[in-house]
Amino acid sequence: VVFAEADHLDVLKAAQIVHDEGIAIPILLGRRDAIEKLKEEIEFDADVEIIDPKSDEEEARKNTYAKVYWNQRNRRGVTLYSAQKIMRERNYFAAMMVNEGDADAMISGFSRSYPSVVKPVLELIGLAPDSTRVATTNVMMTKRGPMFLSDTAININPSAEDLTKIAQMTAGVVKMFGMEPVMAMISYSNFGSSKNQTAIKVREAVNYLHKRHPNLLVDGELQADFALNREMLQDTFPFSKLAGKKVNTLIFPNLESANITYKLMKELNNSDSIGPIMMGLRKPVHILQLDASVDEIVNMTAIAVIDAQQKEKKELENKAAIEK
């Protein structure tokens, strides 16, 4: 796993834990002198690869990556010179490492804004073959167990079609955690009580999922308290597919509501958060929230490892199916 900001103390501490606990083999990106100094400070004496994208030592690899990037985007205003220059930037370099198979996964975002890290990832990595949308989910460790909240970081005002994709991708992540997804599509209204377009798009997404994915436990539109209170839901809406069930996944109608909710839960209830977990990308890249804690970085790295294993397994299965 390549850590794109390894010259920050907390990132390096997380990489040390990842190495010592056998979670992954870290590749440390950043200023070599700063990384070596910090390694000495925290007594991280393992022999791990350190790469400084701005150093002359990496000139050959930068030129190779630049040509790949240029070939991908030479009809979008990118020159070979600008491609060579951009490969000095750690997030482009790290994304290209994953893109070209020199790393299995990437972790970044500790010191930079989310949009600035997402941009090179979307340019270089792109969507998975079966994806039409990138989205994120956060796992909140609550008293009632893990809760998955989507989309917390990418889609500002998703359409009904987007919400169906977000729900399907989130269900895949829930299953990756070894759980059965029980999903509520959240709104300010319950089952048609509002004719506003915001509520209607949630209703349309639910209708689509019911028709196309009848085995998926999902319903809505629902207010959050009804979604989380089994007795209230059972008494008031006994016809719901979620009646009597313990909801573990909330799909929000827009980015604003999802992002505010997970951050309120995190701060007011001291709920641990894993995420935002990227969904829909071709390769395993995961972006931290600004100033994530060491534990959050370690948790995100563990997710990246599982994601890489799942993607590799799926790729092998697809190849085997094609050969048959």
N, C-alpha and C positions, 0 to 999 in steps of 0.2 A: 504494500500500500504506500503510495507516494503522498507525503505530507508537504503541501506546497508552501507552508509557512513555518518551517522547522527552526527558524532562527528567532522564534518567540518562545519564551520559557515554558509556558503552559502547554504549548503544542509539543515541545520536546519532552516534557514530563509525560504527556500522554503516549508519545511514541515509545518512551522507555517502558512504560507499563505494558503496552501492546507487545513489545519485544519480550520482556521478562516473563509474561504470562502465556506466551506462545500463541497469541491471538493472530498475529500476522508478522511478516518481515517488513519493517519500515524502510522506506527510502526517504532521506531527508533533503529537502530542497530549500535553498537559501544561501546566505553569505557563509562561506566555509569557515572563515575565522570566527564569526559570531557563534556558529553552531558548535565548533570545537571548544570554544571557551565555555559555553553553557553546558556542554556535555561533561566537561571537567568539573564544573560547579555542582552538578547534581550527581556526579559519580556514575555517569552512564558510559561505561567503558567498553561496551560491545562494539565489535567491528561491523558497522553498518554503512551502507553506501551514502555518501554525501555528494550532492550535485549543486553547483552554483551556475544557473543558466546564463549569468552575465560574464562568466569567466572564459578566457581563451581556450581552456582545456576542453570545453564542450562545443568548440566551433564546428567540428565535423558533424556531431549529432544535431546541432542547431540548423545547419545547412540542409541536412536530410529532412528534418521536420518541416523546415521552411518550404522546401520543394513540394512536399505533400500538401501543405496548407495552401500554397499558391495554386497547385493543380485543382484543388477543390473550389477555390474562390477567385480565380483569375478573371472570370466574367462578372465579378461583383466589385470591381474597382481595386482589387489587391494586386500589387506588383511583386515581383520576386524580392526586390529590395525591402519593401514594406513588410513582407512575410518574414524575411531574415531578422528585421528589427523587432518585430512583434514576438518572435520566439525567445527574446531575452526576458520577456515578462513571465513570471513564474506560473501563473494560472494557465496561460497558453501552452507553456512547455510541459506542465504536468498533465494537462488534458491530452496533449499529443503523445505523451508516454503511454497513457492508457489506450488511446486510439490505435497506437502502433504495437501494442502488446508488450511494451517494455515495463509496464506495471499492470497489476490486475485491477486496481481501484485507486481512487483519488479522494483526499480529504482537504478541503480548503474553506475559507470564509471567516477565520478567526479574527483577522485584523482589517477586513475590507467589507464594504457594503454588499448585501446579497446580490443586487442587480449587476454590480461590476464583476462578480465571480460567475454568475449565471451566463453572462454573454459569451465568453470564450467556450464554455462547456457546450452551449447550444450550437455554436458555430462548428465546433470540431467533433463532438460526439454524436449529436443528432438523435433522432427517435429510434426506438426499438422497432423491428419489422412489423409488429402487430399493434403499434401505438400511433395515435393521431394527436396526442396531447401529452405535455409534461405537466405534472402536478406534484404536490408534496403532502405528506401526512405527518403529524406529530403523535407520538405515543406518550400519553400522560399516565404516570403510575399513581393511581388513586386508591382510596380505601375500598372501593368496590372492584378493584382490579385494573388491568390495563385498559385505557380508553384511547381509541384512534380518532383523531380529528383531521378532517380534510376540507378544502385545500388551504394550507396555512401560509403559503409563501409565493405562489406563482400567478394564478388566474384571478384577475381583479373582479370581473363580473361574468362568470361562466354562463353560457347558454344552457338550455335544457339538455342538449346533446352533450355538451362538455361535462355537465354534472353526471350523466350516465357513465361516461368514460372515467371520471374521477372515482365514482363509486366502485366500478369494476376493478380499477387498479388498486384501490384501497383494500378491497376484499382479498386481492392477491397478497398484499403485505400482511394482513391479519392472518391469513393461512400460513405465511412464512414464519410467523411467530407460534405456529402450532395451535391456533385457535379457530373456531368456526365464526365467521363474521355475522353479527346480528346488527343490522344497519338501519339507522333512522335518518331520513332526509329532513333536515331542520328548517323551520321557517317561523314567522311570527303568528301563523295561522294553523288551524287543524282541519285537514280533510275538506278543503273547499270552502272554508268559512270566509275567505277573502277572494275578491275578483281582481286584485292587483296583479300586474304582470310578474312581480317578484315571486309571489306565491304560485302563480300559474306555471312558471317554468319548473319549479320543484315538482309540482303535480305531474307535469308532462314527463319529467325524467323518471318518476316512479312508475307511471303507466308503461313507459317503454321497457323498464327493467322487469316489470311483472309479465309482460308479453314475451320478451326475448330470453329472459333468465328466470323462469318460474321457480327454480330451486334455490335462488338467492333470497335469504331472509332480509328483506328490505321493505320499508313502508314510509309513508309520509303523504303530504307535508304534515309535520308535527312540530308543536312547540316543545322546547327543550325539557320542560318539567314533565310533560306527558311521556316523552321519549324515555326519560330516566326513572320514572316512578311506575313500576309494574302494576301496582294496585289501581292507580289513577287511570292508566291506559286500559286495563282490563274492565273496569267499571264503566268508563265513559265510551270507549271505542272497542267493544269486544270483537268486532269484525276484523280488526287489524291483524295482519300477519305477525305483528310483534306482541300482541296481547299475551301477557303472562310470561314473556321472555325477558332475559336480561340483556339490554342493548349494550354493545361494546364499541360501536362505531357511529360517529356523527358526521354527516356530510352537510356542510354549510352552504347557503345560497350565494355567498360571495367571500372574497378574501378578507374584507374588513371584519366581518363577524367571526370568522374562523381564527384569524390572527389575534384579535382582541381576547377571545375566549381562552385560548391556550395560554396566553401570557397572564391573564387574570388568575387562572387556575394555578399557574406556576408560582406566582408571587403571593397570593392570598392563602392558598392551601399548602404551600411548600411542596407541591407535587413535582417529582422528578419528571423531566421531559427528555425524550429521545427524538431528535429531529431538528429541522424538517427533513424527512426521508424523501429523497427524490424518486419519483415514479415515472416510467415511460421512456427512460433513456436507453440507448443501445448498449452502453457500457456502465459499470458501477462507479458513479461519481456522486459524492454527497457533500453538501455545503452546510457548514456550521452557521449558527447565529453569531453575530458579532460578540466577541469576548465570552465565548462559551467556556464553561468550566472544564477542568481536566477530566472529570468523570464523564461529562457530556461528550467530550472528544473521544474518549475510550469507547463509550457506548456506540457512538456513531461509526467508529472504525469496525467494531464487531458487526454492525449492520452491513457495512460495506463488504466485509468478508463473506457474510451469508449471501448477500446479493450477487457477488462475483461467482460463488459456488452454484447458485441457482441458475444464473445466466449461462454458465459453462455447461451445466447439465442439460438445459433446454437446447443449447446449440448442438450438443452431441446427439440428442434425441432427434432433432430436425435433420441432421446429416444422415443418421441411420435410416430415417423414414424416406429420405430422398434416394438413398442407395438401394432400398428395397424396391 
